[in-house]
Amino acid sequence: MPSVDKNRFFEDVYELASLIPKGRVTSYGAIAEYLGSKRSARMVGWAMNGSHGKNVPAHRVVNRSGMLSGKAHFQPPSLMQKLLESEGIEIKDDQVQNFQSVFWDPSKELL
């Protein structure tokens, strides 16, 4: 089985996440799939957790149903929601409202 360069993968995740437009969100799985590692959504989550201090809009990455599953890694945890709301995204009970309309799919958006 070929080894994966974790550092390169994280850098690819950060580069892709930086392309997510303001007012849009994507999922860990959509990033993993775009990068050719469909089963690596969890690794994308680890990359997002390690992105603090970098210029990466980690708040725009949510789980596949639009839940703010990474909010515990923001300080304070309410920061993720506040950042999304400042971009016009409506959140209710840690869930992105109108998820499909604000979902950014890199496989369809980046050609």
The first five atom37 places (N, CA, C, CB, O) and aatype in JSON, in Angstrom:
{
  "aatype": [12, 14, 15, 19, 3, 11, 2, 1, 13, 13, 6, 3, 19, 18, 6, 10, 0, 15, 10, 9, 14, 11, 7, 1, 19, 16, 15, 18, 7, 0, 9, 0, 6, 18, 10, 7, 15, 11, 1, 15, 0, 1, 12, 19, 7, 17, 0, 12, 2, 7, 15, 8, 7, 11, 2, 19, 14, 0, 8, 1, 19, 19, 2, 1, 15, 7, 12, 10, 15, 7, 11, 0, 8, 13, 5, 14, 14, 15, 10, 12, 5, 11, 10, 10, 6, 15, 6, 7, 9, 6, 9, 11, 3, 3, 5, 19, 5, 2, 13, 5, 15, 19, 13, 17, 3, 14, 15, 11, 6, 10, 10],
  "atom_mask": [
    [1, 1, 1, 1, 1],
    [1, 1, 1, 1, 1],
    [1, 1, 1, 1, 1],
    [1, 1, 1, 1, 1],
    [1, 1, 1, 1, 1],
    [1, 1, 1, 1, 1],
    [1, 1, 1, 1, 1],
    [1, 1, 1, 1, 1],
    [1, 1, 1, 1, 1],
    [1, 1, 1, 1, 1],
    [1, 1, 1, 1, 1],
    [1, 1, 1, 1, 1],
    [1, 1, 1, 1, 1],
    [1, 1, 1, 1, 1],
    [1, 1, 1, 1, 1],
    [1, 1, 1, 1, 1],
    [1, 1, 1, 1, 1],
    [1, 1, 1, 1, 1],
    [1, 1, 1, 1, 1],
    [1, 1, 1, 1, 1],
    [1, 1, 1, 1, 1],
    [1, 1, 1, 1, 1],
    [1, 1, 1, 0, 1],
    [1, 1, 1, 1, 1],
    [1, 1, 1, 1, 1],
    [1, 1, 1, 1, 1],
    [1, 1, 1, 1, 1],
    [1, 1, 1, 1, 1],
    [1, 1, 1, 0, 1],
    [1, 1, 1, 1, 1],
    [1, 1, 1, 1, 1],
    [1, 1, 1, 1, 1],
    [1, 1, 1, 1, 1],
    [1, 1, 1, 1, 1],
    [1, 1, 1, 1, 1],
    [1, 1, 1, 0, 1],
    [1, 1, 1, 1, 1],
    [1, 1, 1, 1, 1],
    [1, 1, 1, 1, 1],
    [1, 1, 1, 1, 1],
    [1, 1, 1, 1, 1],
    [1, 1, 1, 1, 1],
    [1, 1, 1, 1, 1],
    [1, 1, 1, 1, 1],
    [1, 1, 1, 0, 1],
    [1, 1, 1, 1, 1],
    [1, 1, 1, 1, 1],
    [1, 1, 1, 1, 1],
    [1, 1, 1, 1, 1],
    [1, 1, 1, 0, 1],
    [1, 1, 1, 1, 1],
    [1, 1, 1, 1, 1],
    [1, 1, 1, 0, 1],
    [1, 1, 1, 1, 1],
    [1, 1, 1, 1, 1],
    [1, 1, 1, 1, 1],
    [1, 1, 1, 1, 1],
    [1, 1, 1, 1, 1],
    [1, 1, 1, 1, 1],
    [1, 1, 1, 1, 1],
    [1, 1, 1, 1, 1],
    [1, 1, 1, 1, 1],
    [1, 1, 1, 1, 1],
    [1, 1, 1, 1, 1],
    [1, 1, 1, 1, 1],
    [1, 1, 1, 0, 1],
    [1, 1, 1, 1, 1],
    [1, 1, 1, 1, 1],
    [1, 1, 1, 1, 1],
    [1, 1, 1, 0, 1],
    [1, 1, 1, 1, 1],
    [1, 1, 1, 1, 1],
    [1, 1, 1, 1, 1],
    [1, 1, 1, 1, 1],
    [1, 1, 1, 1, 1],
    [1, 1, 1, 1, 1],
    [1, 1, 1, 1, 1],
    [1, 1, 1, 1, 1],
    [1, 1, 1, 1, 1],
    [1, 1, 1, 1, 1],
    [1, 1, 1, 1, 1],
    [1, 1, 1, 1, 1],
    [1, 1, 1, 1, 1],
    [1, 1, 1, 1, 1],
    [1, 1, 1, 1, 1],
    [1, 1, 1, 1, 1],
    [1, 1, 1, 1, 1],
    [1, 1, 1, 0, 1],
    [1, 1, 1, 1, 1],
    [1, 1, 1, 1, 1],
    [1, 1, 1, 1, 1],
    [1, 1, 1, 1, 1],
    [1, 1, 1, 1, 1],
    [1, 1, 1, 1, 1],
    [1, 1, 1, 1, 1],
    [1, 1, 1, 1, 1],
    [1, 1, 1, 1, 1],
    [1, 1, 1, 1, 1],
    [1, 1, 1, 1, 1],
    [1, 1, 1, 1, 1],
    [1, 1, 1, 1, 1],
    [1, 1, 1, 1, 1],
    [1, 1, 1, 1, 1],
    [1, 1, 1, 1, 1],
    [1, 1, 1, 1, 1],
    [1, 1, 1, 1, 1],
    [1, 1, 1, 1, 1],
    [1, 1, 1, 1, 1],
    [1, 1, 1, 1, 1],
    [1, 1, 1, 1, 1],
    [1, 1, 1, 1, 1]
  ],
  "atom_positions": [
    [[0.86, -1.18, 0.0], [0.0, 0.0, 0.0], [0.9, 1.24, 0.0], [-0.98, 0.0, 1.24], [1.82, 1.32, 0.81]],
    [[0.66, 2.21, -0.9], [1.5, 3.4, -0.95], [1.28, 4.26, 0.29], [1.19, 4.22, -2.22], [0.18, 4.37, 0.82]],
    [[2.37, 4.86, 0.73], [2.26, 5.74, 1.9], [1.78, 7.12, 1.46], [3.62, 5.85, 2.65], [2.0, 7.54, 0.32]],
    [[1.12, 7.79, 2.38], [0.61, 9.13, 2.11], [1.49, 10.11, 2.88], [-0.9, 9.26, 2.53], [1.74, 9.93, 4.07]],
    [[1.94, 11.13, 2.19], [2.71, 12.18, 2.85], [1.72, 13.09, 3.55], [3.6, 12.98, 1.83], [1.08, 13.94, 2.92]],
    [[1.6, 12.91, 4.87], [0.61, 13.66, 5.65], [0.82, 15.16, 5.52], [0.68, 13.25, 7.12], [-0.15, 15.91, 5.37]],
    [[2.06, 15.61, 5.56], [2.31, 17.05, 5.48], [1.86, 17.6, 4.14], [3.79, 17.34, 5.69], [1.27, 18.68, 4.09]],
    [[2.14, 16.89, 3.04], [1.71, 17.36, 1.71], [0.18, 17.35, 1.63], [2.33, 16.47, 0.58], [-0.42, 18.27, 1.09]],
    [[-0.43, 16.3, 2.17], [-1.89, 16.22, 2.15], [-2.49, 17.41, 2.9], [-2.37, 14.88, 2.77], [-3.42, 18.04, 2.41]],
    [[-1.96, 17.71, 4.07], [-2.46, 18.85, 4.85], [-2.3, 20.14, 4.06], [-1.73, 18.95, 6.2], [-3.22, 20.96, 4.03]],
    [[-1.16, 20.33, 3.42], [-0.95, 21.55, 2.62], [-1.95, 21.62, 1.47], [0.5, 21.59, 2.07], [-2.46, 22.69, 1.15]],
    [[-2.24, 20.48, 0.83], [-3.24, 20.45, -0.25], [-4.62, 20.81, 0.3], [-3.28, 19.05, -0.92], [-5.38, 21.53, -0.34]],
    [[-4.93, 20.3, 1.49], [-6.21, 20.63, 2.14], [-6.28, 22.13, 2.39], [-6.38, 19.84, 3.48], [-7.3, 22.76, 2.11]],
    [[-5.21, 22.7, 2.93], [-5.21, 24.14, 3.23], [-5.36, 24.97, 1.96], [-3.91, 24.53, 3.96], [-6.09, 25.96, 1.94]],
    [[-4.67, 24.57, 0.9], [-4.77, 25.3, -0.38], [-6.21, 25.25, -0.91], [-3.8, 24.71, -1.43], [-6.74, 26.27, -1.37]],
    [[-6.82, 24.09, -0.85], [-8.2, 23.96, -1.34], [-9.17, 24.73, -0.46], [-8.61, 22.48, -1.41], [-10.05, 25.41, -0.96]],
    [[-9.02, 24.62, 0.85], [-9.9, 25.33, 1.77], [-9.82, 26.83, 1.57], [-9.56, 24.97, 3.22], [-10.81, 27.54, 1.75]],
    [[-8.66, 27.32, 1.2], [-8.51, 28.77, 0.99], [-9.3, 29.26, -0.22], [-7.03, 29.13, 0.82], [-9.48, 30.46, -0.4]],
    [[-9.75, 28.34, -1.06], [-10.54, 28.7, -2.24], [-12.05, 28.75, -1.97], [-10.27, 27.71, -3.35], [-12.81, 29.21, -2.82]],
    [[-12.48, 28.29, -0.8], [-13.91, 28.29, -0.48], [-14.36, 29.75, -0.39], [-14.21, 27.51, 0.86], [-13.83, 30.51, 0.43]],
    [[-15.32, 30.15, -1.21], [-15.75, 31.55, -1.19], [-16.45, 31.93, 0.12], [-16.67, 31.83, -2.36], [-17.08, 31.1, 0.77]],
    [[-16.33, 33.2, 0.48], [-17.08, 33.71, 1.63], [-18.55, 33.46, 1.39], [-16.8, 35.23, 1.87], [-19.04, 33.59, 0.26]],
    [[-19.26, 33.1, 2.45], [-20.69, 32.84, 2.34], [-21.04, 31.46, 1.83], [0.0, 0.0, 0.0], [-22.2, 31.17, 1.55]],
    [[-20.02, 30.59, 1.72], [-20.24, 29.21, 1.27], [-19.54, 28.28, 2.25], [-19.7, 29.0, -0.18], [-18.65, 28.69, 2.99]],
    [[-19.94, 27.03, 2.26], [-19.3, 25.99, 3.07], [-19.07, 24.76, 2.21], [-20.16, 25.64, 4.32], [-19.71, 24.59, 1.18]],
    [[-18.17, 23.93, 2.65], [-17.97, 22.63, 2.02], [-17.82, 21.61, 3.14], [-16.73, 22.63, 1.07], [-17.85, 21.95, 4.32]],
    [[-17.65, 20.35, 2.76], [-17.54, 19.3, 3.77], [-16.14, 18.68, 3.75], [-18.6, 18.21, 3.54], [-15.4, 18.79, 2.77]],
    [[-15.82, 18.03, 4.84], [-14.55, 17.31, 4.94], [-14.46, 16.29, 3.8], [-14.42, 16.6, 6.31], [-13.41, 16.15, 3.15]],
    [[-15.56, 15.58, 3.56], [-15.58, 14.56, 2.52], [-15.43, 15.12, 1.12], [0.0, 0.0, 0.0], [-14.77, 14.5, 0.28]],
    [[-16.02, 16.28, 0.86], [-15.89, 16.89, -0.47], [-14.45, 17.28, -0.75], [-16.82, 18.11, -0.59], [-13.96, 17.15, -1.87]],
    [[-13.76, 17.77, 0.28], [-12.34, 18.11, 0.11], [-11.54, 16.84, -0.15], [-11.8, 18.85, 1.37], [-10.72, 16.8, -1.06]],
    [[-11.77, 15.81, 0.67], [-11.04, 14.55, 0.5], [-11.26, 13.97, -0.89], [-11.47, 13.53, 1.58], [-10.32, 13.53, -1.55]],
    [[-12.51, 13.97, -1.34], [-12.81, 13.42, -2.66], [-12.12, 14.21, -3.75], [-14.32, 13.4, -2.9], [-11.55, 13.62, -4.67]],
    [[-12.15, 15.52, -3.68], [-11.5, 16.35, -4.69], [-10.0, 16.06, -4.75], [-11.74, 17.84, -4.39], [-9.4, 16.07, -5.82]],
    [[-9.4, 15.8, -3.59], [-7.97, 15.53, -3.54], [-7.62, 14.08, -3.88], [-7.44, 15.86, -2.16], [-6.46, 13.69, -3.81]],
    [[-8.63, 13.3, -4.25], [-8.38, 11.92, -4.68], [-8.26, 10.93, -3.54], [0.0, 0.0, 0.0], [-7.75, 9.83, -3.73]],
    [[-8.71, 11.31, -2.36], [-8.65, 10.44, -1.18], [-10.03, 10.37, -0.54], [-7.6, 10.95, -0.16], [-10.21, 10.78, 0.61]],
    [[-10.98, 9.86, -1.28], [-12.38, 9.87, -0.85], [-12.59, 9.38, 0.58], [-13.18, 9.02, -1.78], [-13.5, 9.86, 1.26]],
    [[-11.78, 8.46, 1.04], [-11.96, 7.89, 2.38], [-11.18, 8.65, 3.46], [-11.53, 6.43, 2.39], [-11.02, 8.16, 4.58]],
    [[-10.69, 9.82, 3.13], [-9.83, 10.56, 4.06], [-10.51, 11.78, 4.67], [-8.59, 10.99, 3.36], [-9.82, 12.73, 5.04]],
    [[-11.82, 11.76, 4.79], [-12.53, 12.91, 5.38], [-12.04, 13.19, 6.8], [-14.05, 12.64, 5.4], [-11.9, 14.35, 7.19]],
    [[-11.77, 12.15, 7.55], [-11.28, 12.33, 8.92], [-9.91, 13.02, 8.93], [-11.2, 10.97, 9.65], [-9.63, 13.86, 9.78]],
    [[-9.08, 12.66, 7.97], [-7.76, 13.29, 7.87], [-7.91, 14.78, 7.5], [-6.89, 12.56, 6.82], [-7.12, 15.61, 7.96]],
    [[-8.9, 15.1, 6.69], [-9.18, 16.51, 6.39], [-9.56, 17.22, 7.68], [-10.33, 16.65, 5.33], [-9.14, 18.36, 7.91]],
    [[-10.34, 16.57, 8.52], [-10.7, 17.14, 9.82], [-9.48, 17.4, 10.67], [0.0, 0.0, 0.0], [-9.38, 18.44, 11.33]],
    [[-8.54, 16.47, 10.67], [-7.31, 16.66, 11.43], [-6.54, 17.87, 10.88], [-6.42, 15.39, 11.39], [-5.99, 18.66, 11.64]],
    [[-6.53, 17.99, 9.56], [-5.84, 19.14, 8.95], [-6.51, 20.44, 9.39], [-5.86, 19.03, 7.39], [-5.83, 21.41, 9.74]],
    [[-7.84, 20.46, 9.38], [-8.55, 21.68, 9.81], [-8.23, 21.99, 11.27], [-10.08, 21.52, 9.62], [-8.04, 23.16, 11.63]],
    [[-8.16, 20.96, 12.11], [-7.83, 21.17, 13.53], [-6.43, 21.76, 13.69], [-7.93, 19.85, 14.3], [-6.18, 22.51, 14.63]],
    [[-5.54, 21.43, 12.78], [-4.18, 21.93, 12.85], [-3.94, 23.21, 12.08], [0.0, 0.0, 0.0], [-2.8, 23.66, 11.95]],
    [[-5.01, 23.81, 11.57], [-4.84, 24.99, 10.71], [-4.82, 26.31, 11.45], [-5.93, 25.02, 9.7], [-4.6, 27.36, 10.85]],
    [[-5.05, 26.28, 12.75], [-5.09, 27.53, 13.51], [-3.73, 28.21, 13.43], [-5.48, 27.27, 14.99], [-2.69, 27.57, 13.59]],
    [[-3.76, 29.51, 13.2], [-2.53, 30.26, 13.03], [-2.1, 30.36, 11.58], [0.0, 0.0, 0.0], [-1.17, 31.1, 11.25]],
    [[-2.77, 29.62, 10.72], [-2.51, 29.7, 9.28], [-3.66, 30.5, 8.67], [-2.39, 28.26, 8.6], [-4.69, 30.68, 9.32]],
    [[-3.51, 30.98, 7.49], [-4.56, 31.75, 6.84], [-5.51, 30.79, 6.1], [-3.96, 32.79, 5.85], [-5.59, 30.8, 4.87]],
    [[-6.23, 29.98, 6.88], [-7.13, 28.96, 6.34], [-8.52, 29.19, 6.92], [-6.62, 27.5, 6.65], [-8.67, 29.23, 8.14]],
    [[-9.54, 29.33, 6.08], [-10.91, 29.53, 6.59], [-11.55, 28.21, 7.04], [-11.79, 30.19, 5.53], [-12.52, 27.75, 6.44]],
    [[-10.99, 27.63, 8.1], [-11.46, 26.33, 8.59], [-12.92, 26.37, 9.01], [-10.61, 25.87, 9.77], [-13.59, 25.34, 9.03]],
    [[-13.43, 27.55, 9.34], [-14.83, 27.66, 9.76], [-15.79, 27.32, 8.62], [-15.12, 29.07, 10.27], [-16.96, 27.05, 8.87]],
    [[-15.31, 27.33, 7.39], [-16.16, 27.04, 6.23], [-16.23, 25.56, 5.9], [-15.67, 27.79, 5.02], [-16.84, 25.17, 4.9]],
    [[-15.62, 24.72, 6.73], [-15.63, 23.28, 6.49], [-16.45, 22.62, 7.6], [-14.16, 22.69, 6.45], [-16.14, 22.74, 8.78]],
    [[-17.51, 21.94, 7.18], [-18.47, 21.32, 8.1], [-18.63, 19.85, 7.74], [-19.86, 22.06, 8.05], [-18.01, 19.38, 6.79]],
    [[-19.43, 19.13, 8.49], [-19.6, 17.72, 8.13], [-20.6, 17.58, 6.98], [-20.08, 16.9, 9.36], [-21.18, 18.57, 6.53]],
    [[-20.79, 16.38, 6.52], [-21.59, 16.14, 5.3], [-23.04, 16.54, 5.42], [-21.52, 14.7, 4.94], [-23.72, 16.7, 4.4]],
    [[-23.55, 16.72, 6.65], [-24.92, 17.19, 6.8], [-25.02, 18.66, 7.18], [-25.63, 16.37, 7.83], [-26.11, 19.16, 7.45]],
    [[-23.88, 19.34, 7.19], [-23.92, 20.76, 7.5], [-23.79, 21.09, 8.98], [0.0, 0.0, 0.0], [-24.0, 22.24, 9.38]],
    [[-23.45, 20.1, 9.78], [-23.27, 20.34, 11.22], [-21.89, 20.95, 11.48], [-23.44, 19.02, 12.02], [-20.92, 20.64, 10.79]],
    [[-21.83, 21.81, 12.48], [-20.58, 22.44, 12.88], [-19.8, 21.49, 13.78], [-20.84, 23.8, 13.59], [-19.56, 21.79, 14.95]],
    [[-19.41, 20.36, 13.23], [-18.77, 19.31, 14.03], [-17.38, 19.7, 14.51], [-18.69, 18.04, 13.22], [-16.87, 19.1, 15.46]],
    [[-16.74, 20.69, 13.9], [-15.41, 21.1, 14.32], [-15.39, 22.27, 15.28], [0.0, 0.0, 0.0], [-14.32, 22.78, 15.6]],
    [[-16.54, 22.7, 15.74], [-16.61, 23.91, 16.56], [-15.81, 23.81, 17.86], [-18.04, 24.22, 16.89], [-15.36, 24.83, 18.38]],
    [[-15.63, 22.62, 18.38], [-14.89, 22.45, 19.64], [-13.43, 22.85, 19.5], [-14.98, 21.0, 20.11], [-12.74, 23.08, 20.49]],
    [[-12.95, 22.94, 18.26], [-11.55, 23.28, 18.02], [-11.35, 24.78, 17.81], [-11.04, 22.52, 16.82], [-10.24, 25.22, 17.5]],
    [[-12.41, 25.55, 17.99], [-12.32, 27.0, 17.92], [-12.37, 27.54, 19.35], [-13.47, 27.61, 17.05], [-13.0, 26.95, 20.22]],
    [[-11.7, 28.64, 19.57], [-11.72, 29.24, 20.9], [-12.29, 30.64, 20.86], [-10.31, 29.27, 21.5], [-11.67, 31.53, 20.28]],
    [[-13.44, 30.86, 21.44], [-14.31, 29.88, 22.08], [-15.05, 29.06, 21.01], [-15.33, 30.58, 23.02], [-15.06, 29.45, 19.85]],
    [[-15.67, 27.94, 21.37], [-16.37, 27.1, 20.4], [-17.45, 27.84, 19.6], [-17.0, 25.95, 21.11], [-17.77, 27.43, 18.48]],
    [[-18.0, 28.91, 20.14], [-19.03, 29.68, 19.41], [-18.43, 30.49, 18.26], [-19.76, 30.61, 20.37], [-19.17, 31.03, 17.44]],
    [[-17.1, 30.59, 18.19], [-16.44, 31.39, 17.15], [-16.75, 30.88, 15.75], [-14.94, 31.4, 17.37], [-16.95, 31.68, 14.84]],
    [[-16.8, 29.57, 15.57], [-17.09, 29.01, 14.25], [-18.43, 29.54, 13.73], [-17.1, 27.47, 14.3], [-18.53, 29.99, 12.59]],
    [[-19.45, 29.47, 14.57], [-20.78, 29.95, 14.18], [-20.74, 31.46, 13.9], [-21.8, 29.64, 15.29], [-21.31, 31.91, 12.92]],
    [[-20.08, 32.22, 14.76], [-20.02, 33.67, 14.57], [-19.34, 34.03, 13.26], [-19.27, 34.32, 15.74], [-19.79, 34.94, 12.56]],
    [[-18.28, 33.33, 12.91], [-17.59, 33.61, 11.64], [-18.5, 33.31, 10.45], [-16.3, 32.78, 11.54], [-18.55, 34.08, 9.5]],
    [[-19.2, 32.19, 10.51], [-20.11, 31.83, 9.41], [-21.25, 32.85, 9.31], [-20.68, 30.41, 9.61], [-21.61, 33.28, 8.21]],
    [[-21.81, 33.21, 10.44], [-22.92, 34.18, 10.42], [-22.45, 35.54, 9.91], [-23.52, 34.34, 11.83], [-23.22, 36.24, 9.26]],
    [[-21.21, 35.91, 10.18], [-20.69, 37.18, 9.68], [-20.57, 37.18, 8.16], [-19.33, 37.49, 10.31], [-20.45, 38.23, 7.54]],
    [[-20.59, 35.98, 7.57], [-20.54, 35.84, 6.11], [-21.93, 35.6, 5.52], [-19.6, 34.7, 5.73], [-22.05, 35.32, 4.33]],
    [[-22.95, 35.71, 6.35], [-24.32, 35.58, 5.86], [-24.9, 34.18, 5.9], [0.0, 0.0, 0.0], [-25.98, 33.94, 5.37]],
    [[-24.21, 33.25, 6.52], [-24.7, 31.88, 6.61], [-25.53, 31.74, 7.88], [-23.53, 30.85, 6.6], [-25.07, 32.09, 8.97]],
    [[-26.73, 31.25, 7.73], [-27.63, 31.08, 8.87], [-27.35, 29.74, 9.55], [-29.11, 31.16, 8.42], [-27.27, 28.7, 8.9]],
    [[-27.21, 29.8, 10.87], [-26.95, 28.6, 11.68], [-28.04, 28.48, 12.73], [-25.54, 28.66, 12.34], [-28.4, 29.47, 13.37]],
    [[-28.56, 27.28, 12.9], [-29.53, 27.02, 13.96], [-29.19, 25.68, 14.58], [-31.0, 27.04, 13.41], [-29.08, 24.67, 13.87]],
    [[-29.01, 25.66, 15.89], [-28.67, 24.43, 16.61], [-27.45, 23.73, 16.0], [-29.87, 23.46, 16.62], [-27.46, 22.52, 15.76]],
    [[-26.41, 24.52, 15.74], [-25.14, 24.02, 15.18], [-25.29, 23.42, 13.78], [-24.55, 22.97, 16.1], [-24.46, 22.61, 13.36]],
    [[-26.32, 23.8, 13.07], [-26.61, 23.25, 11.74], [-26.7, 24.4, 10.74], [-27.92, 22.42, 11.74], [-27.41, 25.38, 10.97]],
    [[-25.98, 24.28, 9.61], [-26.09, 25.26, 8.53], [-27.48, 25.13, 7.93], [-24.98, 25.05, 7.44], [-27.89, 24.04, 7.51]],
    [[-28.2, 26.24, 7.89], [-29.52, 26.25, 7.27], [-29.36, 26.42, 5.76], [-30.41, 27.38, 7.88], [-28.39, 27.04, 5.3]],
    [[-30.28, 25.9, 4.99], [-30.2, 25.95, 3.53], [-28.85, 25.4, 3.05], [-30.4, 27.4, 3.02], [-28.2, 25.96, 2.17]],
    [[-28.44, 24.3, 3.65], [-27.12, 23.72, 3.4], [-26.85, 23.52, 1.92], [-26.99, 22.4, 4.12], [-25.78, 23.89, 1.44]],
    [[-27.79, 22.94, 1.2], [-27.55, 22.66, -0.23], [-27.32, 23.93, -1.04], [-28.73, 21.9, -0.81], [-26.56, 23.92, -2.0]],
    [[-27.97, 25.01, -0.66], [-27.81, 26.25, -1.44], [-26.49, 26.97, -1.16], [-28.96, 27.19, -1.16], [-26.04, 27.76, -1.99]],
    [[-25.86, 26.72, -0.01], [-24.58, 27.37, 0.3], [-23.4, 26.39, 0.19], [-24.62, 27.96, 1.71], [-22.25, 26.77, 0.43]],
    [[-23.7, 25.15, -0.17], [-22.65, 24.13, -0.28], [-21.79, 24.39, -1.51], [-23.27, 22.71, -0.35], [-22.29, 24.57, -2.62]],
    [[-20.5, 24.4, -1.3], [-19.51, 24.59, -2.36], [-18.84, 23.25, -2.62], [-18.45, 25.69, -1.98], [-18.11, 22.74, -1.76]],
    [[-19.07, 22.68, -3.79], [-18.49, 21.39, -4.15], [-17.29, 21.64, -5.06], [-19.54, 20.46, -4.85], [-17.47, 22.01, -6.22]],
    [[-16.08, 21.45, -4.55], [-14.91, 21.75, -5.38], [-14.87, 20.93, -6.65], [-13.66, 21.51, -4.6], [-14.32, 21.4, -7.65]],
    [[-15.42, 19.73, -6.66], [-15.43, 18.9, -7.86], [-16.25, 19.51, -8.98], [-15.95, 17.52, -7.54], [-15.99, 19.26, -10.15]],
    [[-17.25, 20.32, -8.6], [-18.1, 20.96, -9.61], [-17.7, 22.41, -9.87], [-19.55, 20.9, -9.19], [-17.91, 22.93, -10.96]],
    [[-17.12, 23.05, -8.84], [-16.78, 24.47, -8.95], [-15.41, 24.71, -9.59], [-16.82, 25.11, -7.57], [-15.19, 25.71, -10.26]],
    [[-14.5, 23.78, -9.38], [-13.13, 23.93, -9.91], [-12.97, 22.98, -11.08], [-12.05, 23.64, -8.82], [-13.08, 21.77, -10.93]],
    [[-12.71, 23.51, -12.21], [-12.55, 22.67, -13.39], [-11.12, 22.58, -13.81], [-13.38, 23.19, -14.53], [-10.81, 21.91, -14.8]]
  ]
}
